Structure formats: structure tokens, C-alpha cells
Amino acid sequence: MNPTETSTTTTYYVGRRSDQLFGFDTRHVRESSNLDKMTTIPGTRSELVGVVNLRNTVLPIIMPDRWLLTEQKPYEPGKPVAVISHQKTTFALQLDGIHGVHTADESQHHPHPYKAETGYFSHLVSLEDGLIFTVIDVKVLIKEINNLTI
């Protein structure tokens, strides 16, 4: 690589919700974990199912279906969560499964048909093995989640 060139690859943490795959830039994913115990918070919106203590840090657990445009599901203990973080905001999104970590360059990025509607569906990535996933813009998603009211 020429010293003046910059890398155009991004590494994504890819998880599954319903029958769709979603990728999060790994710079925003602190970890993934299977959580069994959660404390519910009465009177909150259905997207915020409760909080969990993860190594002495209390994290809200968000059900992502509203934003990911997937079928709404209840919280299921033991299913994986992705701990997402940007600046001072950290929360856990419950997923149905973890697909893995994948790296893609800009040539594998494609426009997302719902980007204008959601803002946080950044683009699609298609890998050589046929895998296609929606990349979530974490910064825009956090703004949307922070706009929730009780």
C-alpha cells in the first residue's frame, strides 16, 4: 500500500434478528454476551425491556425490532446481546444470534433502499461468500433511541 493511501476496509460485528443480518462497526461494539438475569422497569416503553448489571455497569436492554424493521419479539433470557457504545452512551441490543465478524472494503458497500426513511440503515454490504447484511449507523441509531419518551 502506498503510504499516502488510506485503508478503505471496515470490520463489522454481524448479528441476526429474525431472518435479517445487521452489521455494526466493531469500533462501537464493546462485547457480546448471553444474559440471563434482567431487572424490568415498570412504566417504560416496550423497546426498553429492562436493565442488566454487567460487571458493575448497569446497561439498558433495548429490543431493536422497532428500528430494525423486524417482527416485534419479547425479551428472551439467554439470547445474545451486543453491547453497543458511542461516546457516553452504552446499551445492549438483544439479537437472535451472532453471525461473526466480517471485514469489507468500499467496493462491497451498496446503497440501502431504506436509508432515507430511517437514517440509521447506512448501507448494504455483500461479501464474496454471498452474505449480505445491513450496516447500522450507530451514531444515528443512538440519536433515535435517545428521542424515546415514556
C-alpha positions as CSV (number, residue, x, y, z in Angstrom):
1,M,0.0,0.0,0.0
2,N,1.2,3.5,-0.9
3,P,2.0,5.5,2.4
4,T,-0.4,8.2,1.2
5,E,-3.3,5.8,0.7
6,T,-5.8,5.1,3.5
7,S,-7.4,1.8,4.2
8,T,-11.0,1.6,2.9
9,T,-11.9,-1.6,4.8
10,T,-14.3,-1.7,7.8
11,T,-14.7,-4.6,10.2
12,Y,-18.3,-5.4,11.2
13,Y,-19.8,-7.3,14.1
14,V,-22.7,-9.1,12.4
15,G,-25.8,-10.4,14.3
16,R,-29.1,-11.8,13.3
17,R,-32.6,-10.6,14.3
18,S,-35.5,-12.6,12.8
19,D,-34.3,-13.6,9.3
20,Q,-32.1,-10.5,8.7
21,L,-28.5,-9.8,9.3
22,F,-27.2,-6.5,10.7
23,G,-23.7,-5.2,10.9
24,F,-22.3,-2.8,13.4
25,D,-18.9,-1.2,13.0
26,T,-16.7,-3.0,15.6
27,R,-15.5,0.3,16.9
28,H,-18.9,0.6,18.5
29,V,-19.3,-3.0,19.8
30,R,-17.8,-3.4,23.2
31,E,-18.7,-7.1,23.5
32,S,-21.4,-9.7,23.1
33,S,-22.8,-11.8,25.9
34,N,-25.6,-14.1,26.8
35,L,-27.5,-12.5,29.7
36,D,-29.9,-14.5,31.8
37,K,-30.9,-12.0,34.5
38,M,-32.6,-8.7,33.8
39,T,-34.5,-6.3,36.0
40,T,-37.6,-4.8,34.4
41,I,-38.5,-1.2,34.8
42,P,-42.3,-0.6,35.1
43,G,-43.8,2.2,33.0
44,T,-41.2,2.4,30.3
45,R,-41.7,2.0,26.6
46,S,-41.8,-1.6,25.2
47,E,-38.4,-1.1,23.5
48,L,-36.7,-0.8,26.8
49,V,-37.2,-4.1,28.4
50,G,-35.1,-3.6,31.5
51,V,-31.6,-3.2,32.8
52,V,-28.8,-5.6,33.5
53,N,-25.7,-5.4,35.7
54,L,-22.7,-6.3,33.5
55,R,-19.6,-6.3,35.6
56,N,-20.8,-3.5,37.8
57,T,-22.2,-1.4,34.9
58,V,-25.9,-1.0,34.6
59,L,-27.0,-1.3,31.0
60,P,-30.4,-0.8,29.5
61,I,-31.5,-3.7,27.3
62,I,-33.1,-2.4,24.1
63,M,-35.3,-4.6,21.9
64,P,-34.2,-3.4,18.4
65,D,-37.2,-4.5,16.4
66,R,-38.7,-1.0,16.1
67,W,-35.6,0.3,14.4
68,L,-34.5,-2.8,12.5
69,L,-38.0,-3.1,11.0
70,T,-38.2,-6.8,12.1
71,E,-41.1,-8.6,13.7
72,Q,-41.5,-7.5,17.3
73,K,-40.4,-10.2,19.8
74,P,-40.3,-10.3,23.6
75,Y,-37.1,-10.4,25.6
76,E,-35.7,-13.9,25.7
77,P,-33.2,-14.7,28.5
78,G,-30.1,-16.4,27.3
79,K,-30.1,-15.0,23.8
80,P,-27.1,-12.9,22.8
81,V,-26.9,-9.2,23.2
82,A,-24.5,-6.8,21.6
83,V,-23.1,-4.1,23.9
84,I,-23.1,-1.0,21.8
85,S,-21.2,2.1,22.8
86,H,-20.6,5.6,21.3
87,Q,-19.2,8.4,23.4
88,K,-21.0,8.3,26.7
89,T,-24.0,6.1,25.6
90,T,-23.8,2.4,26.2
91,F,-26.7,-0.1,25.9
92,A,-27.4,-3.7,25.0
93,L,-29.3,-4.8,21.9
94,Q,-30.8,-8.3,22.0
95,L,-30.2,-10.4,18.9
96,D,-31.3,-13.9,17.9
97,G,-27.8,-15.0,17.1
98,I,-24.3,-13.9,16.3
99,H,-23.1,-14.4,12.8
100,G,-19.5,-13.4,13.3
101,V,-17.0,-10.6,12.5
102,H,-16.5,-9.7,8.8
103,T,-14.3,-7.2,7.0
104,A,-15.4,-5.4,3.9
105,D,-13.9,-2.8,1.6
106,E,-15.8,0.0,0.0
107,S,-16.3,-1.9,-3.3
108,Q,-18.6,-4.3,-1.2
109,H,-20.8,-1.4,0.0
110,H,-24.1,-0.7,-1.7
111,P,-26.9,1.8,-1.2
112,H,-29.6,0.8,1.3
113,P,-33.2,1.3,0.0
114,Y,-34.4,2.4,3.4
115,K,-31.6,4.9,4.3
116,A,-33.8,7.9,3.5
117,E,-36.6,6.6,5.7
118,T,-34.5,5.5,8.7
119,G,-31.2,7.4,8.5
120,Y,-29.5,4.6,10.5
121,F,-29.7,2.0,7.8
122,S,-26.3,3.2,6.4
123,H,-25.7,0.8,3.5
124,L,-25.7,-2.9,2.5
125,V,-22.5,-5.0,2.4
126,S,-22.3,-8.0,0.2
127,L,-19.4,-10.4,0.8
128,E,-17.8,-12.8,-1.7
129,D,-19.5,-15.8,0.0
130,G,-22.9,-14.3,-0.8
131,L,-23.6,-12.9,2.7
132,I,-25.5,-9.7,2.6
133,F,-26.1,-7.5,5.7
134,T,-27.5,-4.1,6.6
135,V,-25.0,-1.8,8.2
136,I,-26.4,0.2,11.1
137,D,-25.1,3.7,11.7
138,V,-24.7,3.6,15.5
139,K,-24.4,7.4,16.0
140,V,-27.8,7.9,14.2
141,L,-29.4,5.0,15.9
142,I,-28.4,6.4,19.3
143,K,-29.9,9.7,18.5
144,E,-33.2,7.9,17.6
145,I,-33.1,5.9,20.8
146,N,-32.4,9.0,22.9
147,N,-35.6,10.6,21.4
148,L,-37.7,7.9,23.1
149,T,-40.1,9.2,25.7
150,I,-42.0,7.3,28.3
